[in-house]
């Protein structure tokens, strides 16, 4: 198996890093870079380096597992497949290609000392299941290596999934939000592969449909990052004439081309409308994420073997689907992230005989939304909103020397800033506050990485912090627990407020509340005695208390007398009521009236 130059360089970089570090590492290889070949070479090498230990290679679906397994066989070695959907559950050979859920359901076969590494294909889709698998395997092998590969190593709202890039630059919170991978050890971009002739150029075609594209202006993204289904349905479903016009445009523009055409639909109903507009001569197939395995395999096999030319996809085949003759991509859906869009485009980037270029037809405004400069090979990645300041402050860490960039603090206006990012006065002295020198930025802790044994850890220097009362370690000003001794750090005022809040939530503790309203009703008990029911409303709760003015019980009569005196026989509500709820009977009992209301000390 002969690797391309950049594939060989990626393999060397990964192995060099994994030899000395147990940190999760990553290879950023653009769609169509041939990650299957890299995985095969790395897995085979790790087996040798570890002295004969096994390697687990995870992929999100059976198609990718099978594809990676086939590429591995080109090394001349044998490998196993452990995937229910791929129809095999074997761990016989030293490299095992698997789907995560099948592994999780047989975890005892993998959480052993036999395995030296986990390799994750399409690792931008890192799931809790995959992390749980790694955690379980690490319990048996603390030196387990973890390597991810992705063509789009970033996620919507979270930015990059790695902390440090191959050049040593560290992604701060504006570019990476809690990334799993410590370092990207190698990167090859789509632009680099295009310039070197390793991927097919892509042309963004004009939209010639008579009714134009779909109107996606009303589509909403929910706080969890998912699309609002109702707005998606309104944008794409029930537009029969428009959809027919769009499909006619795709057919016309794809007619001079020989390759396959992939359509990415928005919903199941929308896909049905697309299928109805395609040629009804058996040359079109539909693939969904939840269809029966046999039907899915047949549709994909028919497209791969060119028995069908048109393949319609709903929520699947966006990553790792390797069919070289795919020549036209028709996007008839809304893509919420640049990562997903670029993965879709990559389905047509692979080289094939006779394919001079590929064609992108976007009928939902995705290219304009994610690539406003028109460069479909180079998305701009951010990690969502962070505190904005008036510009950027560069702050060199006095502990590790890393050059951090933070948003400028609004309170730093008018001050000069020293090399470490602190405000200085006209004499060059740092401006002091009750919490130490005043930072000119919103940054709290350095983003530099320092080597600690076989792993990297984040530098511990803090521009602002507070002292742990148990061990004197400096921790983040918002920390509730010390990162060193794990002791609880509670501000005395915060503790008082929390205790007060907890007390007011628990009516079984005596309370004195302000009375917002009081309603009094006369009644008769089961024994025929007079009763008076008072319904109370306070800022914390509503409850009722029954009084018995003519009761034989001295205590009951005293309760009535106190109530009558404080309320002018139930005519005027008191300012406050003191009460407690009996935990056994759940009845409220009055204690006093017009006492001082409970307040935070």
C-alpha positions, 0 to 999 in steps of 0.5 A: 500500500503506497501512501500519498506524500501528505498521508505518509507525513500524517502517519509519521506525525501521529506515531511520533506524538503517540510514542511519547504522549497519552494525550488524545491526538488528532489528524485534520485531513480534509474530506477525500484525503484518504483517511482510510489509508492513514488509519490502516497504516497507523493501526498496523504500526501501533501493533508493532510498536506496542509489542503485539497489542491490539488496536480498536478502530471505531467508525460511526456506521457499518459502511465506514467500518467495511470501507476502512477494513477493506483498505486495511487489507491492502497492507497485506495483514488481516483484520477483524470486523466487530459491528452488528450492522456490518454482520460480523462480531470478531476480535480474532485479529490484531486490528478490529474495525467496529461501530461504537454501540456494538462495542459498548454492548460487549465492553468486557471484550475490549476493556482488557490489557490486550488493547494499546490504542483506539483510533476514531474515524470522523471524530468530530462526531465524538459521542458519550458512547465513544468516550465511555468506551475509552474510559472503560479501556483506560481502566485496564490500560492507563497508557492507552493511546487515542487518535482521532481523524476528521476532515472537519474537526470542529462543531457548531457552537463549540469551535475546534475539537482540539486545543493545540494546532500543529504549529503549536498555537493554542486555541482559546475559548473563542475558537475551542470550547472544552475540546477533547483532543489535546493536539492536532498533530498534522493538517492537510487542507482541501485547498492544499490537496486541490493545488496538489491535484489530489481532489477534484475541483468543484464548480458552484453552479448557477441556480436556473430553476424557474422558481429559484431555490427554497426560502430558508429565512424562517428556519430557526436553530434551537438553543441546543443547536438542532433545527426547529422541525416545524420551520424546516417542514414549512420551508421544504415540504409541500412545494411540489411545483418548486421542487419539480422545477429544482429537480428539472434544473439538476437533471439538465445541468447533470446531463452532460456529465457521466457521474452519479448525482447525490441529493440531500433532502430535508425531511422524509416527506420532502424526499418523497417529493424529490423522488416523485420528480426524478425519472421513474425508470429505476435509476433513482434510490432513496437512503435514510438513516433508519431504513432496514439494513438490507434495503440500505445496503442494496440502495448503496450497492446499486449506486456504487455499481452505477445501476442507479445514477440518482441517490437521495439521502435524508440525514445520512451519507454526509461523512465518509461515503466513498464513491469516486464517480459521484460528480454532482451534489444537489443540496436541497436542505438547510445545513446548520454548520460549516462542518456538515456542509463541507462534509457533504461537498467532500462526497464529490471531491474524490478523483475518478477517471474521466471526472475533470471537475464536480458540480455543486448546486445549492438550492437552500443558500448554504454556501452563501451562509457558511462561505460568504467569501465564496471559498468552499475549501476554507471555513472560518471557525469560531466557538460561539459568543464570548465576552466582547471587549473593545479590541484584543489584548495580548498577554504573555504568561509570566509562567510559561511564556505563552502569548495569550489573546483576550478580549479587552476589559471595558474597565481598562480604558485609558490605561497602558498595558504591560507585556503580561496584560496588566493595567499600568499607571502613568509611572509604569506601575501596575494598578492594584485592586483588592484582588491583586493587579488589575488585568486589562482583559477578561482572561482568567487563566493562561491557555498555554500547554505544558508537558507533564510526564507523558501528557500535556496539561494547561498552564496553571497561571491565573490573572485573577483568582482567589485563595483556597481556604484549605490549602492556599492554592490559587483557583478561579474566582468562580470556583466552588471546589479547589482543583488541588485539594478538592475542598469546597470553597464557599464565600461566607455571604454566599453560604448565608444566602444559600442557607436562607434560601434553603430555609425558606423553601422548607416550611417544616422549619418555622417561618415568618412571612409578609402577608400578601392576602388573607381570606376567611371563611366560616364553616362547620366541622363533622361534629357540628362545631363552628370552624374558621378557615383562613387562606394565607398568601405570602411571597413564598407559598399559599396555605390554609389554617383551620381555627375552632373557636368553640373547641374543648381543647385549650390549645385550639381556643388559644390559637383562635384568640391570638388570631382574633386579636391580631386580625380583628376577628378575621376582618383585617390581615396582620402584617406578618404570620409566623407558622410551621408545617407539621411533617407528619400531618402536612397541616400548617400551624400558626405560631404568632402574628406581626413578628419581624419578617425573616430576612437574610442576616 
